[in-house]
Amino acid sequence: MDKIAYQLRPASKTTMSPCARCCRPSPGGQPCAKCLTDELGSLIKNYGAAARWLESTKQATQDAGTVLRYASLTGDD
C-alpha cells in the first residue's frame, strides 16, 4: 500500500516514464498505482476494496494539496 501511495506523486515532482507493466506514465517507470492496485486486489481477493482504497488515497492527496495551496494564499504567518 505504501508503494501505491508513493506512485501517486504528481508528475511535476518526479521523472515520469512508462509503467513497467502497462506503459502508462508512472513515476520512475515503476509499476503504476493502477497496476499495483490490481496486484493488491488479486492478493487480497477483493479488487473492489483495493480500487476504493486507491480512489480515497488519491482524493486525500488532492485535498492535502488544495489545503496547502489555500494556506499559502492567506499570507498569515
C-alpha positions as CSV (number, residue, x, y, z in Angstrom):
1,M,0.0,0.0,0.0
2,D,2.9,2.3,0.7
3,K,4.2,1.7,-2.9
4,I,0.8,2.6,-4.3
5,A,0.6,5.9,-2.4
6,Y,4.2,6.7,-3.4
7,Q,3.3,6.2,-7.1
8,L,0.6,8.8,-6.8
9,R,3.2,11.6,-6.7
10,P,2.4,14.4,-9.1
11,A,4.3,14.5,-12.4
12,S,5.7,17.9,-11.5
13,K,7.5,16.3,-8.5
14,T,9.2,13.4,-10.3
15,T,10.6,12.0,-13.5
16,M,7.8,10.2,-15.4
17,S,8.5,7.1,-17.6
18,P,6.3,4.4,-19.0
19,C,4.9,1.9,-16.4
20,A,6.9,-1.3,-16.4
21,R,3.7,-3.3,-16.9
22,C,1.1,-1.2,-18.8
23,C,3.2,1.6,-20.4
24,R,1.0,4.4,-18.8
25,P,3.1,7.3,-17.4
26,S,4.4,6.4,-14.0
27,P,7.0,7.9,-11.6
28,G,10.4,6.4,-12.3
29,G,9.0,3.9,-14.8
30,Q,8.0,1.6,-11.9
31,P,4.6,-0.2,-11.9
32,C,2.0,2.5,-11.7
33,A,-0.6,2.9,-8.9
34,K,-3.3,1.2,-11.1
35,C,-1.1,-1.9,-11.7
36,L,-0.1,-2.1,-8.1
37,T,-3.8,-1.8,-7.1
38,D,-4.7,-4.6,-9.4
39,E,-2.0,-6.7,-7.8
40,L,-3.2,-5.8,-4.3
41,G,-6.8,-6.7,-5.3
42,S,-5.7,-10.1,-6.6
43,L,-3.6,-10.7,-3.4
44,I,-6.5,-9.9,-1.0
45,K,-9.1,-11.4,-3.4
46,N,-11.1,-8.2,-3.3
47,Y,-10.4,-5.9,-6.2
48,G,-13.3,-3.6,-5.2
49,A,-11.8,-2.8,-1.8
50,A,-8.4,-2.2,-3.4
51,A,-9.9,0.1,-6.0
52,R,-11.9,2.1,-3.4
53,W,-8.8,2.5,-1.3
54,L,-6.9,3.8,-4.3
55,E,-9.6,6.4,-5.0
56,S,-9.8,7.5,-1.4
57,T,-6.0,7.8,-1.3
58,K,-6.0,9.9,-4.5
59,Q,-8.7,12.2,-3.1
60,A,-6.8,12.6,0.2
61,T,-3.6,13.6,-1.7
62,Q,-5.6,16.1,-3.8
63,D,-7.3,17.5,-0.7
64,A,-3.9,18.0,1.1
65,G,-2.6,19.9,-2.0
66,T,-5.7,22.1,-2.0
67,V,-5.4,22.9,1.7
68,L,-1.7,23.7,1.3
69,R,-2.3,25.9,-1.7
70,Y,-5.0,27.9,0.1
71,A,-2.9,28.2,3.2
72,S,-0.1,29.7,1.1
73,L,-2.5,32.3,-0.3
74,T,-3.6,33.6,3.1
75,G,-0.2,35.0,3.8
76,D,-0.8,34.7,7.6
77,D,2.5,33.7,9.3
